[in-house]
């Protein structure tokens, strides 16, 4: 009987995640200055797939395929990436309060991006610098952390991440201080708070590639990740080469995080909250957790992004909304299900 | 040769952590179908020796030998197929089901990207059944009692299908009844031909359940041999630096120690 309840948990958990994502997609298209109904959306998609003309106004098709569609896809990809990376890092560090930027991926990407803005690079240059900055920061943290021997590897890694993150934060502060306050500084601030407002279809491939690759690696290692959430010595006694597996998990999770930050800026909270919610629904087994967290994270960030562009006359930065929604939600989670993760 | 000699042995081991030596000159081995108890005061080096013997710590001098070959020559998965490690039970960070925890014992038998097969699942359930806790299979590991957790970890070690089982203070923090359950399982492991090594704080556990006992104090092996000969009021008083009483039953072999 208990077994059946666990099975139902998986089905209903995944079902709920898919429902959130579907709701997010419908809302994202139907809300905005140019609303697209679900019927029109399906007609347009079908005509693309079948090759028959849709009979819709050209403007509607343009909104679907060139304007809102890419933004919707980017929101889903970024949300999925952050949620999957958060789940991976929480397991790796055996701590449910860890977020994807624990090893400095966001701080590194932020420094890369503000340097790009400071030198007035184009959007592609800024994104490339952000991506490289995220990867380099985590590589640096990992190398320093691994070089310090003779104590708790995981703890050393986290502490190194905190310290390097603070240093990179100082670098961001310096760039903001040096930046032109009328032009560059607002751009930097906006970027640091996260936004998808400039997304077009050319942003999708550099986002999709790393997110897919990293997520596939993590999914392939799902059982190893379960074992990695045991204390280090137990995992080794069970036959795991913990050093190599940890490196693979950190690399894959950092790849997806850096791709997301490069595309959308720094968006907090998603990688912290969504894995909790997913674990609450389907349990800690990564074979179930990764797909559920990915779908849920995509839907969640899409809903947030729809709110960001429709709630006020100006775009609200995503990072502000995720914090405003995330904080009370997180507190509620702690109160209602104190042991949901344990 | 392997049938006679120890399966797992330390030869003239010095052990400790980088920059800190905990013990030296320890030679110790355990054979198939034999229970060896390791006894010693807090800080005497029991756990460090245990971790060195199962390859979690590299020896500072001497070597560990598994099935007649240096342990260092075994890849980590090959070790895990031969040595099952039962750590002290802890709650764990995430609410894996008991069955998933036992399935983690199958890790060394799978490929890098594999998940447990149906055969693995059946084996895990069988091991839970052998320990009499099959009814816990779908319970979250975080929600069961400490005694149940210790049995689950023994089931996990059995799922590794090892030849040696090493238990780190398996009865610590368990109530009287659960101590008995765990000790009966140790006897059961022995009867299946496994080599069993466990550490304990209770000389009575060693007296009743071990074939041989090793006394470890200040990182050195003070004595090693049959429990009835090694465990005396004098040897225990010297080991723990405290007075010890012995109680004798009507039968000459019935005895127990108490701290005075």
Interface residues (C-beta under 8 A of the other chain):
Chain A: X2 X3 X6 X91 X94 X95 X96 X149 X150 X220 X221 X222 X223 X224 X226 X227 X229 X230 X231 X233 X234 X236 X237 X238 X239 X240 X241 X279 X283 X284 X285 X287 X339 X341 X342
Chain B: X17 X18 X19 X51 X54 X56 X76 X77 X79 X80 X81 X83 X85 X87 X90 X91 X92 X93 X94 X95 X96 X97 X100 X104 X105 X107 X108 X110 X112 X113 X114 X115 X116 X137 X138 X139 X142 X156 X160
